[in-house]
Amino acid sequence: MKPQAAPQTPPAPLIDAAPALLQEVRRLIAARLGVGTFGLEPMLDELGQTLARLMPGPGDARLSPEEQEKARASFAGMVDTLEDVLEALHRSGRAGRVLGWGER
């Protein structure tokens, strides 16, 4: 008899997963950087606000196609900037200037 695979939980829809993903990014940054987040909170807050505008909840107003396009471009730019900042912090941590960052 062939063993049955355990039922798999379907992945969460993107609209449910996106806020959780942003919270995980916040958690990882806080864990790596400790108390000082090097001014990343405003950027993370803005990412969250843009994400909320792009993925409104039930009953919330939806953006027009033009506003969606602008918000997506803004979100992509913020993610690119965040990536650059985190990479710079990682490199400086490997150089020993930021404790706990860049260690594996």
N, C-alpha and C positions, 0 to 999 in steps of 0.2 A: 504494500500500500504506500502510496506517495504521501510524504508529509505535507500538510497544508501550511501555507505561508500565513503569518499573522496578518490580519486586516490592516491596511495602511491608512493612516489619517490623510485625507487630501490636504494639499498645501492651502494655507490661508490665502484668500483673495488679496491681491495687491493692495487694495484700499484698506484692508485690515492689517496687513503686514508692514506697510510703510511707517506708521507712527511707532510701531514696536522696533523697527529697524533704526529709526532715529534715536529712540531711547537707548538702544544698545550701543550706538556710536557714542552717545553722551557718557554712558557707563564706562566704556573702554577708555575714552579720553580721560575721564576722572581717575580711573584706576592707574593709568600710566603716568599721568601728570600730577596726581595728588591734588592738593588744595589749589594750587595755582594752575589755571587752565590757559594762561598766557593770552587772555583776551578773546578766547574762542566762544564764550557764551553768547555774545551778541550775534555772531555768525550762525551759531546753532539755533538760536531763537528765530532768526530770519529764515533759516532753512525750514523750520517747523511751520512758520506762518505761511510761507510760500507753498509748502506741501499741503497745508490745510486748505488753501485757496484752490489748489489743483485737484484735490480730492475731497470735496465738501461732503459732509455727512447728510443723512436724510433731512430734508426740509431746508437745508442751507442753499443759498443762491449759487448757481453755477456761473462760471466765467463764460464770456462770449468766446468764440473761436480765436479772435484776435488777442484777447486778454490771456487766453490759455497759451497761445504761442509765446507771448512776452514772458509769462510766468515760467514756462518751461525753459526758455533761454536764460532767464535770471537764475533759476534753480541750477541749471547745468553750470553756469558760471560760478555760482557759489560753491558747488561741489568741487569744481576744478581748483578754486582758490583754497578751499579747506584741505584738499589733497596736497597742494603745494606747501601749505603751512605745516601740516602734519609730517610731510617728508622732511622739511627743514628741521623740525623739532627732533625727528628721528635721527637725522644726521648729526645734529648737535649733541644729542644724547649719546651717540656712539663715540663722539669725541670727548665725552665725559663732562659736558657742561650742564646736562639736565639729568638728574638722577632718576633711574627707573625707566627711562625711555630708551629704546633701542636694545635693551637686554633681551636675551632669548634663553 
